[in-house]
Amino acid sequence: MLAAFAVRAASIAVRHQDPREIQAGHVATAIALDLTTDPRDALPALAVLYRAAELIDQDPSHQFSAANDLLGGQVPELIKFPQRSPNDRSIQATAYVKANDPQGFKFLRTW
């Protein structure tokens, strides 16, 4: 549920050009990471948040680092994710694409 919120926040960030929505997504993803036994469950949300930052002309690495700082430096995945190869952090690698609905831009799951 929290990962779904993060994806929705990333879509809204792009739609409204608002990096605060990316931060909200990072917080939700951090909570999801804390609650899961498999951190891979959060990878799609991280990929979408990374791409959202790019689409609104924000530095994704800075966004992830700032979120980790906000969370007391306790979320190593937020530091590690931007260091992944471009293919491994792409939205396509996590089965997402850019799309539109009646409200505007959104990230859409392909499976």
Secondary structure, DSSP 8 states (H G I E B T S, - for coil): -HHHHHHHHHHHHHHHT-HHHHHHHHHHHHHHHHH-S-GGGGHHHHHHHHHHHHHTT--HHHHHHHHHHHTTT--HHHHHGGGS-TTTTSTGGGTEEEEEETTEEEEEE--
